[in-house]
Amino acid sequence: MLNITLGESKIACQADETVLDALLKANIQIPYGCRQGVCQSCLMRSLDATPPVTAQAGLKDTLQAQNYFLACRCHPEQDMKVALPDRQGALLEACVVKKQQLSPEIIRLVLQYDAELAFFAGQFVNLQRFDGLMRSYSIANSPQYDKTLEFHIRRLPNGQFSNWVHDELEPGTKLTLTEAQGSCHYLPGRTEQPLLLIGTGSGLAPLYGIINDALAQGHTGDIHLYHGSRNLDGLYLIDEMRELARRVGNFNYTACLSGEVIETDYRQGRAHDLALTTTQNLKGWRVYLCGHPEMVNQTKRMAYLKGASLSDIYADAFLVSH
Amino acid sequence: MTETQETTNATLFEQLGGAAAVDAAVDIFYRKVLADYRINRFFDNVDMEQQAAKQKAFLTMAFGGPHNYTGEDMRKGHERLVRMGLDDSHFDAVMEHLGGTLQELNVPEALIAQVAAIAESTRNDVLGR
């Protein structure tokens, strides 16, 4: 007999039982549906043990890497500490160490944390201000020895949090953050696969992290980044991206402007339109989409229709709250 | 009766290649459905991952694999679409894509016919009749 720990509860799991059986028998209500490993309603996450292979069959590879599993398919092989996917994990404290203006609209914010934090570049955390006001931001860097997290924060017209970050937040200030979430990140393996990354506005943040991560892990396939905004104020890190494209043979960068003003050195049009018309067939590609929800959802569908496998499309739609 | 049925179904599922075959088929099948102007309006504004998971459950059933679908589930799941005008012509279009998908995967005609028969058996429930 093995033990399953969920929050404060410790549940016995018999040899012939799945995690779902054991939780339901103990009267713990968790979502479930088909009980055949198909509908994925009973998705859970192991906080310690690596889940059995059969319990991860059919899950997106990034979720597998984060120890997600299906409770209805999981016959535990050892004691497990588990959590439901939407539960935000522990809160930890971080301190602002750097604030840098990247464009009139966008600030690079670097935080340093003390505790342990596992994350991938491209995932997101919730940042919380002293009074509890909380917003989600994507992580633009990979884990480093100096325990820092980089965010690109765009000023929204009525954004309470973003305006506070831009106007008032000072280095030395402490913020609270939740554990990293989300499945839009790079995974090693299939290094020759071509990558297409499309982002609008501060959607560059996760993509910037993913690109650096891919290159650091020796990705050899072509990497195509399309970054778009209506006007020049929404684009940033342009020189750095151009320099990277000069230096790294398999990295290609296209800066796109969709507004009326025509600037030399920039492609005219929306980033996803330009990206999709340039690439005829996406069969075998890995696709990352971050930013405006409409762009993300529309492009996800187009990329799939152009041949990209659904399991190879990673998307993060930025929902705006004021 | 139930005993023999289960044995026959399991055989079909195995002959088709089991869960791996369903995975290969879902990607092709759902793409065909989404690209078809006759029926893709029924799939606007739905979460693609959720939709693909549903397609997978449907194909698993049509392949004779393990499933918990009841006629009632089929009715409930398609109620909204019936209100949007889902009828036999749309069901036929989906059947066409199911056959096309299996042909693309080089499944023998005799097995395709068995899959089509299982899918066909859901017609009245899907169309709420």
Interface residues (C-beta under 8 A of the other chain):
Chain A: C34 R35 Q36 V38 C39 Q40 A57 G58 K300 R301 Y304 L305 G307 S309 L310 S311
Chain B: A19 D23 D27 Y30 R31 L34 A35 M48 E49 A52 A53 K54 K56 A57 T60 P66 H67 N68
